[in-house]
Amino acid sequence: MKSVQMQLSIWAVAIVATAALLMMWLTGRGALASSLTPYRPVFIVLVVSILAVYSVAVRTIASPVRQLSDTMECFGQGDLSARVEIDRSDEIGRVARRFNVMADRIQALVTAERRLLQDVSHEIRAPLARLRFAAELVKDSTDQEAAVERLTREIDRLAALVGSLVQVARAEDDASSLRSESVRLDELIRQIVADCDPSFSQVHIDKPLETLVMGDPELLRRAVENVVTNAMRHGCGKAIQVSLTSRQGWAHVTVRDFGPGVPEASLTEIFRPFYRVDPARTRDDGGVGLGLAIAKRAIGLHRGRIWAENVDPGLRLTIELPITGWPDKK
């Protein structure tokens, strides 16, 4: 298909040629020619006007269309940040704005899918290791019933984990899909602490304030669990401390380890995906840096925030969530 500029050029040449031929034919016919001689300037003005209109058309139609076409080509080749920068109120501007809206939507979907794949690859390593161990127990254990029960429990945990990761990606893409119910935050923290492996690190939990928040219990569990696991991993084998307090309508879950802390410049960077304070850490002992990134995203979906600060000694992470109430006393 010919470009818009080429089509305009063809039309302009055709009109100018027709006008020139008409003028030549008229001026070459004796008495008629002499009578039309005064109108030659009119033909000249007509030709100049046609060329002027062509120039304006190229500038106002062909160039924006070409820019839109180039941007669409860049987007199609994988540059998801490509956008059309056209500020017009006509049909071309409307097409450009609709393309930008479509591009934003596609970029959000692709980004969510990429994050989901990264999260799954990171988060299922530990459950798969436990599942493999449970499968070995089924094969070698004398108590087959207990071994099968443990295997089933690990499968359920893995299914719940994958489901929560899918829910994070879905909620980021469509906030209306976020599950919302009343959650006892203090009970959730107790369950997470109870599930921690005591052979890895000890967890000391202050008596948590009985607090209700609104949100998805699985996403909240994943967020708090990732923060606790991070503290256990970097606490140098020392006991970590978990507490729940409230202040001015906000619940604060604090998790403190007694390790070396992190450089001040890294206090915000540790929430970026794949960020590791010590690049020399291997994936086996330091992870790939997605746990806190997932926690931040999950907390953000619940209108909360999370931050880190160095204490002497160690690192303290705080999760802040809006309080919806307190459980009824029976």
C-alpha positions in Angstrom: 0.0 0.0 0.0 1.4 3.4 -0.9 2.2 5.8 1.9 -0.1 8.8 2.6 2.7 11.2 1.6 3.1 9.3 -1.8 -0.6 9.4 -2.4 -0.8 13.1 -1.7 2.2 13.7 -4.0 0.5 11.7 -6.8 -2.7 13.8 -6.4 -0.8 17.1 -6.3 1.2 16.2 -9.5 -2.0 15.1 -11.2 -3.9 18.3 -10.4 -1.0 20.5 -11.3 -0.5 18.7 -14.6 -4.2 18.9 -15.4 -4.2 22.6 -14.7 -1.1 23.1 -16.9 -2.5 21.1 -19.8 -5.8 23.0 -19.6 -4.0 26.3 -19.6 -1.8 25.3 -22.6 -4.9 24.1 -24.5 -6.9 27.2 -23.9 -4.1 29.6 -24.7 -3.4 27.9 -28.0 -6.9 28.4 -29.6 -6.8 31.7 -31.5 -9.5 34.2 -30.3 -10.2 32.1 -27.2 -6.6 32.2 -26.3 -6.4 36.0 -26.5 -9.5 36.3 -24.4 -8.1 34.0 -21.7 -4.7 35.6 -21.6 -5.7 37.9 -18.7 -6.6 34.8 -16.7 -3.1 33.3 -16.8 -2.3 34.7 -13.4 -5.3 32.8 -12.1 -3.9 29.5 -13.3 -0.6 30.4 -11.7 -2.2 31.2 -8.4 -4.2 27.9 -8.7 -1.0 25.9 -9.2 0.8 27.7 -6.3 -2.3 27.1 -4.1 -2.3 23.4 -4.9 1.4 23.2 -4.0 0.7 25.1 -0.7 -2.2 22.8 0.2 0.0 19.8 -0.6 2.7 21.1 1.7 0.2 21.7 4.5 -1.3 18.3 4.0 2.1 16.6 4.2 2.9 18.4 7.4 -0.5 17.9 9.1 -1.4 14.4 7.9 1.5 12.5 6.5 4.0 13.3 9.1 1.8 12.3 12.1 0.7 9.2 10.4 4.3 8.3 9.7 5.2 8.9 13.4 2.3 6.7 14.5 3.4 4.0 12.1 7.0 4.2 13.3 5.9 4.0 16.9 3.7 1.0 16.3 6.6 -0.7 14.5 8.9 -0.1 17.5 6.2 -1.4 19.9 5.7 -4.5 17.8 9.5 -5.2 17.9 9.4 -5.4 21.7 9.9 -1.8 22.9 6.9 -1.7 25.2 7.7 1.8 26.3 7.1 3.3 22.8 4.3 5.9 22.8 3.0 8.3 20.3 3.6 11.9 21.2 0.9 13.7 19.2 -1.2 16.4 20.8 -4.1 16.8 18.4 -7.9 16.9 18.8 -8.8 15.4 15.4 -9.1 11.8 14.3 -5.3 11.3 14.1 -5.0 12.5 17.7 -7.8 10.2 18.8 -6.1 7.2 17.2 -2.8 8.1 18.8 -4.4 8.4 22.3 -6.2 5.0 21.8 -2.9 3.4 20.8 -1.2 4.8 23.9 -4.0 3.4 26.1 -3.7 0.0 24.4 0.1 0.1 24.8 -0.2 0.9 28.5 -2.6 -2.1 28.9 -0.4 -4.5 27.0 2.7 -3.4 28.9 1.0 -3.9 32.2 -0.1 -7.4 31.2 3.3 -8.4 29.9 5.0 -7.0 32.9 2.7 -8.9 35.2 3.3 -12.1 33.3 7.1 -11.6 33.5 6.9 -10.9 37.2 4.8 -14.0 37.8 7.3 -16.2 36.1 10.1 -14.7 38.1 8.2 -15.0 41.3 7.2 -18.6 40.7 10.8 -19.6 39.8 12.0 -18.0 43.0 9.4 -19.0 45.5 8.8 -22.6 44.6 12.4 -23.8 45.1 12.1 -24.4 48.9 8.6 -26.1 48.7 9.9 -28.3 45.9 12.8 -29.4 48.0 10.5 -30.2 50.9 8.2 -32.1 48.5 11.1 -34.1 47.2 12.1 -35.0 50.8 8.5 -36.0 51.6 8.4 -38.2 48.6 11.6 -40.0 49.7 9.9 -40.5 53.1 6.9 -42.1 51.4 9.2 -44.6 49.7 11.4 -45.5 52.6 9.3 -44.8 55.7 7.8 -47.5 57.7 4.9 -45.3 58.7 3.4 -44.8 55.3 0.3 -43.0 56.6 2.3 -40.3 58.3 4.6 -39.9 55.2 1.6 -39.6 52.9 0.1 -37.0 55.2 3.2 -35.0 55.1 3.5 -35.3 51.3 -0.1 -34.1 51.0 0.6 -31.2 53.3 3.6 -30.1 51.2 1.5 -30.3 48.0 -1.2 -28.2 49.6 1.4 -25.6 50.6 2.9 -25.5 47.1 -0.5 -25.1 45.5 -1.4 -22.3 47.9 2.0 -20.6 47.2 1.5 -20.7 43.4 -2.1 -19.4 43.9 -0.9 -16.5 46.0 1.6 -15.5 43.3 -1.0 -15.7 40.6 -3.3 -13.5 42.8 -0.6 -10.9 43.2 -0.1 -10.7 39.4 -3.9 -10.6 38.8 -4.5 -8.0 41.5 -1.8 -5.7 40.1 -3.4 -6.0 36.7 -7.0 -5.6 38.0 -7.4 -4.2 41.5 -11.1 -5.3 41.5 -10.0 -8.9 41.6 -8.3 -8.5 45.0 -9.9 -10.7 47.6 -11.0 -8.7 50.6 -12.1 -10.0 54.0 -11.5 -9.2 57.7 -8.2 -10.7 58.8 -6.9 -11.1 62.4 -3.4 -9.8 61.9 -2.2 -11.0 65.3 -3.4 -14.5 64.6 -1.8 -14.4 61.2 1.6 -13.5 62.7 1.3 -16.2 65.3 0.7 -18.8 62.6 3.6 -17.6 60.5 6.0 -17.7 63.5 4.7 -21.2 64.4 5.5 -22.4 60.9 9.1 -21.2 61.0 11.8 -23.8 61.1 13.2 -23.7 64.7 16.4 -25.4 63.5 17.2 -22.4 61.2 16.7 -19.6 63.6 14.6 -18.7 66.7 11.8 -16.2 66.6 10.8 -14.1 69.6 7.3 -12.6 69.2 6.0 -9.9 71.5 2.4 -10.2 72.6 0.7 -8.8 69.5 -2.1 -6.4 69.7 -5.4 -8.0 68.6 -6.0 -6.1 65.3 -8.3 -6.5 62.3 -7.3 -5.4 58.8 -9.1 -5.8 55.5 -7.4 -7.7 52.7 -6.5 -11.0 51.1 -5.2 -13.4 53.9 -2.9 -15.3 51.5 -1.3 -12.2 50.1 -0.8 -10.8 53.6 0.6 -14.1 54.8 3.1 -14.2 51.9 4.2 -10.6 52.6 4.8 -11.1 56.3 6.3 -14.5 55.8 8.8 -13.2 53.3 9.9 -10.4 55.7 10.3 -12.9 58.5 12.2 -15.4 56.3 14.5 -12.5 55.1 15.3 -11.6 58.7 16.0 -15.3 59.6 18.3 -15.6 56.6 20.4 -12.5 57.4 20.2 -12.6 61.2 23.5 -14.6 61.5 21.7 -17.4 63.3 20.5 -15.2 66.1 16.9 -14.9 67.3 14.8 -12.4 65.4 12.1 -10.3 67.0 8.5 -9.8 65.7 6.0 -7.4 67.1 2.6 -5.9 66.3 1.6 -2.4 67.5 -0.9 0.3 66.4 -0.6 4.0 66.0 -3.2 6.5 64.8 -5.3 3.9 62.9 -2.4 2.1 61.4 -1.1 -1.4 62.4 2.7 -1.7 62.4 4.3 -5.2 62.0 8.0 -4.9 62.8 10.5 -7.6 62.2 14.0 -7.1 63.5 17.1 -9.2 63.1 20.5 -8.8 64.8 22.7 -9.2 61.9 25.1 -6.7 60.3 22.3 -4.6 58.7 22.7 -3.1 55.2 24.3 0.1 53.9 22.2 3.2 54.1 22.1 3.5 50.3 20.5 0.0 50.1 17.6 0.6 52.5 15.3 1.3 49.6 17.1 -0.8 47.0 16.5 -4.1 48.9 12.8 -3.9 47.7 13.8 -4.0 44.1 13.5 -7.4 42.3 16.8 -9.3 42.1 18.7 -6.8 44.3 21.3 -8.3 46.6 23.4 -6.2 49.0 26.3 -8.6 48.7 26.8 -9.5 45.0 29.1 -12.4 46.1 26.1 -14.2 47.7 25.1 -17.4 45.8 21.5 -18.2 45.1 21.6 -21.0 47.5 22.3 -18.9 50.6 21.1 -15.5 49.6 18.3 -16.0 47.3 17.8 -14.0 44.1 16.2 -11.0 45.8 12.5 -11.4 45.1 11.1 -12.0 48.6 11.0 -8.4 49.7 9.9 -7.2 46.3 6.9 -9.5 46.5 6.2 -8.3 50.0 6.2 -4.7 48.9 3.9 -5.3 46.0 1.4 -7.3 48.2 1.4 -4.6 50.9 1.0 -1.9 48.3 -2.1 -3.6 47.0 -3.6 -3.3 50.6 -3.0 0.5 50.7 -0.1 0.0 53.0 3.7 0.5 52.8 6.9 -1.2 54.0 10.3 0.3 54.8 13.6 -0.7 56.3 15.9 1.0 58.8 19.2 0.1 60.4 19.2 -0.4 64.2 22.1 -1.1 66.4 22.6 -3.9 65.8 20.7 -5.4 62.9 18.0 -4.4 60.4 14.3 -3.6 61.2 11.6 -3.9 58.6 8.2 -2.3 59.3 4.9 -3.1 57.5 2.2 -0.5 57.9 -1.5 -1.4 57.2 -4.7 0.5 57.8 -6.7 -0.9 60.8 -10.4 -1.6 60.2 -11.2 -2.5 63.8 -10.6 -4.8 66.8 -12.1 -8.3 67.4 -15.2 -8.6 69.6 -14.5 -9.7 73.1 -16.5 -12.7 74.2 
